[in-house]
Amino acid sequence: MEKIIDFINVNREKYLDELKALLAIPSISALPEHAGDVKRCAEWCADEMRRIGLQNVRLIATPGNPVVYGDWLGAPGAPTSLFYGHYDVQPVDPLNLWESPPFEATIRDGEIYARGSADDKGQVFMHFKAVEAHLKQNGRLPVNMKFILEGEEEVGSVNLDDFVHAHKGDLHADVVVISDSGMFARGVPSMCYGLRGLVYFQLDLRGSSTDLHSGSFGGAVANPAFVLAQIIAQMKDRGGRVKIPGFYDDVRPLEEWERRAWSQLPFNEKQYKKNFGIPKLFGETGYTTLERTWARPTFEVNGLLSGFTGEGAKTVLPAVSMAKISMRLVPNQDPDKIAALFEAYVRKIAPKTVELKITRMHGGKPWMTSFDNPFVQAAGRAIERGFGRPPVFTREGGSIPVVSTFQEELGVPSVLFGVGLPDENAHAPNEKLDVSNFHNGIIASAYLYDEMAHIAVPA
């Protein structure tokens, strides 16, 4: 491994220049006007995969954006690792809050700023470079590897489940590796063993065929903005507990060892509030901040729209109102069941004075894995060798729906091998990736393949 690590260290600056070229492509999957850029980014990734020595590289069509596939299968008897990542990125709005152009990667104070730097192009690219180092120095990889990169993760991976199901044979592996998660804190490398799931809805209310004069009609017609506020207000009690009947029935409770372990992590609530400009923390009574964000389900309003919102005054009674609603789910909760409970509850409490439309959007199942899985243990050793200290074991409040898909369709464990930091603004202006974490992540990835090679797999 020594010559591989030396090769990575020698090429450190070169890697940053190469990453900048990838980050320059505005592959925003949510905006139709960037469809060409998304396709161009897929082609760029395919070209890079061929250049570093992967084989059978191709773009595989889906009803949406293509999946990029490549492999190297020259290690008979060794485990096969399936790497998953995504090449699409979030929109950049509001653009005026960016300190440098979002698609002109800029390094400041040891961070590389650009949309996609942390989520997920930078983390995908570190595996490209680890593969390249092995192939350049040894002419082979210690394990068999397959790569799939999708272009719709930021819009809910709407075609990925069908893709995995249709290509189960091609994707057969012993483990899935995903680098789309984060470290617990700066200087504290982590292994994530649990993710929350998600259900997402849009509520639309209509109270009249057109906006009405609030003086002429106020008091005679229901105001859909006010009705929407009343519906939302009935979703939680004052202690932060969700009031949807049956919502908590299947929640997997926290283990006492988890609560003890998490209480020992270097988490400072005062600094947490300061970092994100939070006046006072709020959440479900009886749980700490980490417990609430990692292991308890949530109900959140992601957006509201109704009536007149311009400058000045307009005495209007709006015809319609809209809310975007998400619920994060924890192990044992089923998205379909929670969605049905939510719809039933909304229809029960919504008055007949408005027309109600409920639209279910994307979602995903929660996930957990076991510490004693040999691939998880191998990843822990690789992280320690790459970052100089053993990882802490954490859960993550976000969702990566495909993790459960891989578990169900392929029957193999997943290893979450991320290097992002909590303050890296993954979906916000000024997204960034710590340059040292990027470099150490390449080294840790190179060690990961070496560590996995020693795991016995069925013939």
Residue, then its C-alpha position, 0 to 999 in steps of 0.5 A: m500500500e505504501k506506493i499507492i499512498d505515495f502516489i495519492n500524496v504526490n497528486r494531491e493538487k492535481y486531484l483538486d484541479e480535476l475535481k474543479a472540472l467536474l464541479a463546473i458542470p451545472s447538473i441540476s436535475a430539478l430544472p428542465e433547462h439544465a437537462g443538457d448539462v445533466k447529460r454532459c455530466a454523465e458523459w464526463c463521469a463516463d470518460e473519467m471512469r474509462r480514463i482511470g482504467l474501469q471497464n465496460v463503461r457505459l450510459i444506461a438509459t432510464p425514463g429520466n437521466p442516464v445511469v453511468y456504469g463501469d466495472w473492474l472484475g479482475a480479482p477472482g475469489a475476492p469480494t465484489s464491491l458495488f459503489y453508488g453515488h450521484y452526479d446531479v446537484q441541487p439548484v443554487d437559489p438564492l444566487n445572491l447569497w453565494e460568496s463565489p459563483p456556484f459552478e466556479a470552484t473556489i478554495r478558501d481557508g482549506e475548503i473548496y466551495a461549489r455546488g456539488s462539492a460535498d453532495d456528492k461529486g467530491q465524495v464520488f471523485m475521491h473513489f475515482k482517485a483511489v481506484e486510479a491509484h491502485l490501477k496505476q501502481n499495481g495494475r489491478l484492484p484488490v477487489n472486484m468493483k462495480f460503479i453506478l452513478e445516477g442523475e436523479e438523486e436530488v429529485g427523489s431517485v424516481n427511476l432508480d428502484d426500477f433500474v436496480h430491479a431490472h439489472k439485479g444480475d449486473l449489479h450482483a455484489d457482496v457489499v454496497v459502498i456509498s459516500d453520500s453522508g457525513m462525519f460527526a464533526r471536524g476531526v471526528p471521522s464517523m461510520c453511519y449505521g442508520l438512516r431515516g426514511l421519508v414521505y413527502f406531500q403537497l397539500d393544495l386547498r381552494g376556497s373560491s374560483t378566484d381571489l376575492h376582496s376581503g372587505s366584500f367577502g371576508g367573514a362569508v367565505a373560508n380563507p384557505a390560507f387560514v384553513l391550511a394554518q389550522i390543519i398544520a397546527q393540528m399536526k403536533d402538540r406543544g411538546g413536539r409530538v406528532k398527533i397523527p393517529g398511529f404515527y408512532d406505532d412501529v417506531r423502533p425505540l432507542e437502545e440504552w447503549e445508543r443513548r449512552a454512546w451518543s451522550q459521550l460524543p463531542f456535541n455542544e448545543k450552544q455551539y450548534k445554536k450559534n453555528f446555525g443562528i438558532p435562538k432556542l432549540f425545540g423538539e420532542t420532549g424527552y429526547t436530546t438533540l442528537e436523539r431527535t435528529w437521528a432516531r425519532p420521526t418528524f413532521e415538518v413544513n417545507g414551504l407555504l404559499s398563499g395570497f399576496t406576498g409583495e411589498g405594500a398591502k393588498t386586501v385580498l382573500p386568497a383563492v388557494s393555499m399550498a404547503k409542502i410537507s415532509m415526514r422523516l421516518v425511523p427504523n420499522q416505520d413503513p412509508d406507505k403506512i405513514a402516508a396512508l395515516f397522514e392522508a386519512y388524518v388530513r381528510k378527517i380534520a379538513p373542513k368542507t369549506v375548502e376543496l382539498k387535494i393531497t399529492r404524494m411525492h417521493g419518499g424512501k424507507p429507513w435503514m439500519t445495519s449491524f456493527d459486526n458486519p465484516f465489511v463495516q468493520a473493514a470500513g472502520r479500519a480503513i477510516e482509521r488508517g486514512f484519518g489517523r483515528p478510529p471512527v465513532f458510530t452514528r446514525e444520520g437524520g437524512s435519507i438515502p432511499v436507495v440503501s433500502t432498495f439495495q438491501e431488499e433487491l440485492g440482499v447485501p449490506s451497505v457501508l456508508f463511507g462519507v467525509g462531509l461535515p455538518d456545516e458544509n451547506a449541502h443544499a444551501p448557498n456556499e456548499k463546500l468540502d473540506v480539502s483535507n477530508f477530501h484528500n484523507g477520504i481518497i487515502a481511506s478509500a484506497y485502504l478500504y479496497d485493501e481491507m475488503a480483499h481479506i474478507a471471505v465470501p461464498a464461492 
